[in-house]
């Protein structure tokens, strides 16, 4: 079991990471000389991910979870801040240096239907990955492909089939096989079960747990399903409009949430026990536009506890108790 209380080596670290997207102006905006607007998808995020842990990243759709993940591994180029992987500064690496480092971090994508090339067999998909990064010789290629398929619960007879012949769960297993093919140290699982049936979700979650232990993987697990996150992660980071608003050990976060947004997220999460009936405390209103953010705390338009200071001053992410960080002026509520 991962012990979040003992000293751990940091594998991935971001310092004040920012990713912004310019919003294209219409012809009428240009004629009216309106300024170019910016969407702040990831805004000043500093986070550590420790060797061997599974860190959950949760929040509503559009809060910046996937953008943060893609920026960490430089699928998106950061606008500000630093990214460190195993002590190496990824932000200062050129394309050749980054290509050599990429085999150490891989991604499992949300949609198993669109993430695989339908014109390539499973063998060709895995061969392409292994050949590009020169992981094994041509002589050992077949052995490695069969080994990967068996590790994710697929038979060797499936190697020459095409993605269209597989179910959603089987395709996601192929996606996982591709992600672990290069013996990475770090994997980002971006909503890996959200497109699957509930009965299949548990199988994929169990597979990820088994592989993490077997291969000593560190995982960033992105999800909007808080039930899944509670089951598989060691720590959880809660994201809202580009900011991390709470970070804690998983058990601590679920037992003692401090941020009003986290509290409402947990209450809104469905309970599978039909004997328990709870009055849902859903979040009122929609999130503000990430293009026109409110002054002060970004959650203030939807927060029942908001006071004057919340509309004037943005709270900092601070450690309120050991290992439990929150960005809220009234975190003791």
N, C-alpha and C positions, 0 to 999 in steps of 0.2 A: 504494500500500500504506500502511496506517495505521502510523505510527511511534509506538510506545508509549513511546519513550525521550525524545522531544522534548517541550517544554512544550506543553500542550494546554489549550484552554478547556474548563472544566467546564460541561456542559449541565444535568445532573441531579445533585443532591447531597442525601443524607439525613444528618442529624445525630442520632444516638441515637434512631432511629425505633423505636417500639414499637406493637404491635397485640395487644390481648388480647380474649378472648371469655369471657364469664361462662357457666359451665355451670349449666343449670337444675337445681334441686334437685327430687328426687322428694318425694312426700307423706311418705314414711318419713324422708327426710333432714330435712325441716322439723320433723316431730314429735320427732326425735332432736336437733334443734337443731344439726345439723352445719353448719359454715361453708360459705359459697358458694365453690366452687372456680373457679379461673381458668386458662384455657388461654393460654399465652404463645406465640402463633403467630409473632410477630416481636418480638425482644427486643434492644433497644439496637444497632440496625444503623446503621452509618455507612459510606457508600459514595459514591464519585464515578463518574460516567459522563461520558466526554469526548465532545466534538463529533466526529461522524464515525466513532465506534468501534462495534463490535459486541461487547457484553459478555455472556458466557455466564453463566448461573446454573444450577448443577447441585446435585443432592442427591436422596436417596430421597423417595418419595411421603410427603407429610405433614410435610415438614421446614419448610414455610413459604414456599416459592418463590412460589407464586401469590398468597398473602396479601401478601407483600412487594410484588409488582408492583402489585396492586390498591390497596394503601395509598399507593404512590408517586404514583399519579394520582388519589387520593382517591375511588376507588370504595368503599373502606373508609375510614372516618375514623380517623386515628391517635389513639392514646391519649396518647402522649408523643413528643417529638422534633420536628424541623423537616424540611420538604421544600422544596428550592429548585429552580426550573426557570428556566434562563437568567437567574439572578440574582434572580428574583422568589420571594417566600416564599408557596408555595401553601397552607401551613397557616393563614395569617392571612386568606386570601381568603374573602369571603362567596360565596353561591351564584351571584349574578349575575357577579361577577368571575371565578369559576372557570369558568362557562359560556363566557365569552369566551375564556378561555385554553385550553379543552379542545381546540379545533381544532388546537392545536400538538402534542398527544400523543394517540395512538390505540392501539388494541389489536387484535391478531389472536388469536382464541380457538382453543382446542384442538380442539373438536368442530365441524367444518364442517356437520354435520347439524342441530345444535340452535341454532347461532348465527345462522341465517338464518330469517326468517319465511316459512313454507311457503305462506302465502296471498298473498304479495306477489311480483310479478315482479321480476326483477333490476333492471329500469329503475326500478320504484317504490322498491326498497330503496336504490338510489343517489340517487334524487331526494329521498327523505326526508332523507338525510344532508346533501345539498347545500343543500336549501331551509332546513332548520333553522338552519344556520350561515351562511346567506346568502353562500355562496361565489361563486355566479355567477347571472346573470340568467336569467329563464325562456327568453329567446331563445337563450342559449348552453348551456342545459341538455342538449339532445340531443348537441351536439358534445362536451361534457365527458364524458358517459356513454360515448359511443363511444370517446373517447380513453382513458378508464380501462380499458375492457374490452380494448382492443388492447394496452395496457401490460402487462396480466397474461396475455396470450396467448389471449384469447377474442375471437371474432368479433362484429361488431355485430349479426349476426342472432340472437344469443343474448340480447339485451337484454329481449325480451318473453317469454322462457321463465321457468318457475318453478323454485325450487331442487330440487324433486322430480324434475326432468328431467335433472339433472346428476349426474355421478359425484362421489365424495368429493374427488378432486383438483380438479375444476372448481369445486366449491363453495368450497374453500379459496381458489382464485384470486379468486372473487367477494368472499370475506372480506378478502382483501388489497386488492382494488380499493376496497372500502368504507373500509379503513383509510387509504389514501393519497389518498382523494378530497378531503380538506381541506388538502392540502399540508402535512402535519405535519412537525415537526422530529424528533420522537421517537416510536418505535413499540415497543410491548411485544409480542413474539411468544411467547405462552404455549403451549408444547408444540405448535407449529403443524403438525408432521408425524407426531405419535405415532399419530393415528387413521387414517393412510394406509398403503397398500401400500408396500413398500420401493421398488418401481420408480417410484412416484410421488413418494416423498419427495425423491429427488435433483432432480427437476424443480422442486419448490417451493423447495428450498434454493437452487438456481441462480437462480430468479426473484428471491428475496429479495436475493441478492448483486447482481444486475443493478440492481434498483430502488434499493438502498442507494447504489450508485455514481452512478446517473443522477439521483437526487433528493436527494443529500447527506443521507441519513437517519442518525440515531443509533438503534441497536437494542439492546434488552435481550432476549436470546434465552434462554428458559427451556426446559430439556430434561433428561431423565434418560438420554438416549443420548449417551454421551461421544464416540462416533465422529463424530456429527454436529457436536457442539460443537467438536471439534478442527478440523474442516474449515472452519467458517464464522466463528469468533470471533477477536477480537484479544486479549482477556483473559478470564479465567474466575474467577468467585467460587463457592466451594464452601460450601453451607449445610447445617447440621445442627441440628435442633431449635431453629429460630428464630434461630440465630447464624451469622454468616459466620466460618468456621474457617480458610479459606485464600483468598488472592487473588493472582493473578499473571498475567503475560503467558502466553498459551496455550502456546507452545512450551516455556517455562520450567516451567510446571506439569506438562506431560506428561513432560518429560525429567527433572525434579528435584522431584517432589512431596515436601513436608515434613511434612504432617499425616498421621498414621496412617490416618485416615478416607479421605483423598484417595488414599493408596496402595492401599487395598483396593478403592475404587471403580474405579480404573484397572485393577487386576488382574482385577476381576470383569467388566470390559467385554469383550464377545465379540470374538474375532479372526476376521476373515473369510478369512484365508489358511489353507487346509486343511493346508499343509505345516508350519505352526507349531503345536506342541502344548505348551500350558502347564498346569501344575498351578494350578488356581484357588484363590486365597486369599480365600475368601468371608468376609463379616463374620459373626461368631457372634452368634446371638440377635437379638431384635427391638429396635428403639429404645425407650428408656424412654418412659413416658407424658409428653407435654408438659404434663399437669396436675400430675404429681408428679415434678418434675425431680430428678435426683441432685445431691447437694452436690459442689461443685468442678467439674471438667471434665465436660461432659454426655456425653462419649464414653467415660468411664471404665469403665462396666459391660461394654463390648464391646472395649476396647483391650488388646492383649497387652503393651503397654509401661507400663501404668498403675502408678504408684508412690504412696507416701503423699501427696505433695503434690497429686496429681491428684484425690484424694478430699476434699481440704480447701480448695483454692484454685482458683478459676476462672481459666484463662489469658486474657490480653488479646491482642487482635489486634495484633501488632507486626511492623514491617518488619525481616526477618532479613537480606535483601540487597536491593539496589536494585529497587524495584517488586514485591518478593515478600513478602507479609504472611502470617503464620500465627499461630493461637492454639493454642499447644501448649507445655507445659513442657519437652518433649524433642524439639524440632523438628529437631535435628541427627541424629536416629536414621537 
